[in-house]
């Protein structure tokens, strides 16, 4: 009896055919895998009266594996024997087709190796051991030396008795022992077999030595096991080896079985090559995406931030969604979320260029609508059909206001402290890259305790719902989450982001998702001091007196000496080049921040003064005494700022 090769692939029960239930169980087991090799156009199977070679001595008449011989002997001329041979060849072809299809279904390395094991055990062999090169070379890269093979997987099934005439295949907890690692010696028997590429029977002299080297001298094959050693060769080099084993009670391997092993090894090796290349591509794509997105978000004064990014699926890691938070002069912060159309390396590259352009434009302190206008021009310079949507918002913690401009992006949602979720009315605008359109900005209240949620359309749009239905569901989800924390407390940002993503259903991951949440704490008016100073010689002295009074009001007299010294230096530089009044602002938060603005666009630069120079040491003092300092160019001048740690 011969088991149909496609009736199972290593997991389903093997049932004898109804008309053959009366045959001995050993006969049914023997006919399962032994007779299933080859490919179309390969050598014909041995004649019905030919002995089984390569897998041990020929079986005596009536023994397992000799069913075809008995049938042929009853029909002189071999007519029935020819039919049996043709049937066996057809079964071999069907088995090879089914096995290669199963191997080809795998995407990653483990799936391909598992496909080989499940396709061959027990249909072709009772046990299989798969060794792969460690590490596996990728593409054209030079393989690592020395040549080391690592046991990747071993599968073995055994027959278990059941009531009736059925056979059940169950996992064997004691597979054939083998070495975990094998270093292939140059010029050794294993190296010669692998170099030959073709599968070989395990009872040949070269194969015996090669198997001993592969499995380890401390793990000899049990007596009676028949083996086929098949090198796994990819498109450029040998990347591993597969060992097929059969038990003594089963018919040995035939010459045509070598053709089957060669087919299986070839398809497996090519699949592994593709899987390794795919893994490298996925790694590169993942790294590209990570480098395009910010490693961490800043924590500017008066606002707390949290973010999330989810790719569309494991097979589409690279997308064009991005988010960013950019500190601006005056303790403000720019909040950005964008979405480049498409899912490819090109989309990610365009996203990276637009994000870099956004950061540069934000550093110039341009209004939000101007930032989108320049992004639109940049997208047109990148080429045709380079389109993206973008939301650009600037939050001012001092005025508790937010200015928003939109370029075809879904509207943001503002979650108020009492639990009310509001979809902000923002002009929709045209996507970036359309060209020839104007963008409009609106200024809205941003009360303390409120949370602004910026997101891409992947969060609210899918095949199962349109974008406005998704926005309404998101608004309701935010309101329900806020109700859980009570009317006097805002929900934690990180938990809020996780809860928002939990609303995604099984069919809602058609696009990648970028999410940026901002909690507005603001700066109280009592913690802000602001003055205008005329650009005259008396300005530094007046700045010191005003700062001293503010520090006394805030109980920060310990900082008076340092603040007066640093303010004197910064205001002196501002007065030297300014033509209009100089601005001085002190902010008390977790640190003391001082900002001095003037109408000169030239940024100060720290330099090392020579012993004979009368000036040039002001910024050196600022750098030594301040916790942090910096200078930012504005559309109408610049701002120089420094921070000092507050006592306690």
C-alpha positions, 0 to 999 in steps of 0.5 A, a space after each residue: 500500500 502507498 499512502 497518498 503523499 498529499 493526504 497529510 504533511 506530518 500532522 494528520 492521522 494516516 489511515 489505511 485505505 478501506 480496501 487495504 485494511 486487512 493487510 498487515 500494519 507493517 506493510 501499510 507503514 512501510 509503503 508510506 514514505 519510501 516510494 515518493 521521489 523525483 521530478 518530471 523528466 527525471 530518471 525512471 524508477 527501477 523496474 519492478 524486479 530491481 532490488 532497492 539500492 542505496 538504502 541497505 540490502 534488498 528486502 526479501 519477498 513478502 517483506 515490507 517495501 516489496 508490494 510492487 514486486 509481488 504484483 509484477 510477478 503475477 502478471 508476466 510482461 510487466 503490464 501491471 508492474 508498469 502500471 504500478 511504476 507509473 502510479 508511483 512516479 505520479 505519486 512522487 511528482 505530486 509529493 514533490 509539488 505539494 512539498 515545494 508549495 509548502 516550503 514556498 509558503 514560508 516567508 521567514 527562515 523558521 517558516 521555511 525550515 518548518 515547511 521542509 520538516 512538515 512536508 517530509 516527515 513522515 511522508 518521505 522520511 521518519 526523521 530530518 535534521 536541518 543544519 544551516 550556516 552560522 551566520 548565514 551570509 546575505 546576498 553577495 557578502 563574504 561568508 564568515 570564517 570558519 565555516 560553521 553549521 548549526 543545527 536549526 531544527 530536527 523533527 521526528 514522528 513515531 507510530 502509535 497504536 490505536 483501536 482498529 486499523 488506523 495509524 497515528 503519528 505523534 511527536 517523538 520526545 527522543 530524536 536522534 542525538 546530534 551535535 549542536 555545532 559543527 565546524 566544517 574542516 577544509 578538505 574534510 569529507 563533509 566539505 567534499 560532500 557539500 562541495 559536490 552539491 548532490 545528495 548522497 546515500 548515507 552508506 557510502 564511504 564518503 557520506 559515512 565520514 561526512 555524517 560522523 563529522 556533521 553529527 559529531 563522533 559522540 553521536 553515531 547513527 543508530 544501527 539500521 537507520 538509512 540516511 540521505 545527506 543533501 547539501 543546501 545550496 543557495 544561489 551563490 554558495 552552500 548554506 547548510 545541509 539536510 539529513 533524511 533518516 528512515 528506520 530499519 522496518 521501512 523500505 530503504 531509499 531508492 535512487 529516485 529518492 536522491 532526486 526528491 531530496 535534491 528538489 527539496 534541498 534546492 527549493 529550501 535553499 532558495 527559500 532561505 536565501 530569499 528569507 535572509 534577504 527579506 530579513 535584511 530588507 525588513 531590518 533596513 526598513 525598520 532602521 530607516 523608519 526609526 532614524 526618521 522618527 525622533 528618538 525621544 520627545 523634548 519636555 519643554 516648559 508648560 507642556 507634557 508630550 507622549 507619542 506612538 507609532 505603529 506600522 501598518 503590518 509586519 510586511 509593510 514596516 515602512 510608511 510615510 507617517 511622522 510626528 515631531 515636537 520642536 522647542 521654539 523661542 519664548 518657551 513655545 513648542 511646535 507640534 507636528 504630525 504628517 503623512 506622506 502618501 504611500 508605503 515604500 522606501 521612497 515614502 520614508 525618504 520623502 518623509 525624512 526630507 519633509 521632517 528635516 525641512 519642517 525642523 529648519 523652518 521651525 528654527 526660523 520661527 515662521 508662522 504655521 501657515 508659512 511653514 506649510 507653504 514652504 513645505 509645499 514648495 519643497 514637496 514640488 521640488 522633490 518631484 511629481 506626485 510627492 504629496 503629503 498631509 500635515 498638521 502644524 501647531 504652535 503652543 504658547 504656555 504663557 498666553 495659553 493659546 495655540 495656533 494651528 495650520 492644516 494641509 489636508 490632515 484630519 482635524 485634531 481633538 482637544 480633550 478638556 479637563 472636565 471630560 469634554 472631547 472637542 473636534 477642533 474646527 481647523 480649515 482643512 487646506 490642500 495637501 502638501 505638494 498640490 502647489 498654488 494654494 494658500 494655507 490659513 492658520 487659526 488661533 485657539 484657546 489652550 486651557 491648562 489641563 487640556 490635552 491635544 491629540 494629533 494623529 494620522 488617518 490610519 487611526 480613524 480610517 480603514 476598509 470598515 469605516 470612513 474617516 469621519 466615523 472613525 473621528 467620532 469614535 475616537 472623540 467618544 473614546 477620549 471622552 469615555 477615558 476622561 470620565 474614568 479619571 474624574 472631572 478634576 484630573 486629566 488622564 495620564 498621557 501614556 495610558 491615554 495613548 495606549 487606550 486610544 490604540 486599543 480601539 483598533 479592530 482586526 481590520 483597522 490596520 490598513 495604514 501606519 499610525 502616528 500619534 502625538 498627545 500634548 498635555 497643556 500645563 501652561 505657565 501662570 501669569 504670576 510666574 512671568 515677568 516681562 519688560 521693554 528696555 530702551 537700547 541705551 547705556 543705562 539698559 543693563 543697570 535697569 535690567 539688573 534692578 528689575 530682575 532683583 525685584 522679581 527674584 525677591 517676589 519669587 523668594 529666589 534671592 539666592 540666585 540674585 548675584 548670578 542672574 544680575 551678572 548674566 543679565 548684564 552680559 546678555 543685555 549689553 550685547 543686545 543693546 550694542 546692536 539693537 535699534 528698537 527696544 530690547 525685551 527682557 522676560 523671566 519665567 519661573 517654572 522648575 528652572 529660572 529662565 531668562 530671555 533677552 530679545 532684540 531686532 538684530 539677526 546676528 547670533 552671538 558666538 562664543 569665542 576665546 578672548 586673548 589676554 589683551 582683549 577688553 571684551 569677548 568674555 561675556 558668553 564665556 561667563 554665561 556658558 560657565 554659570 548657566 545650566 543651559 543657554 542658547 540663541 535662536 534667530 526670529 523673523 524680526 531678530 533673535 532671542 538669547 536665553 539661559 536657564 539656572 537651576 532653582 534652589 531645592 
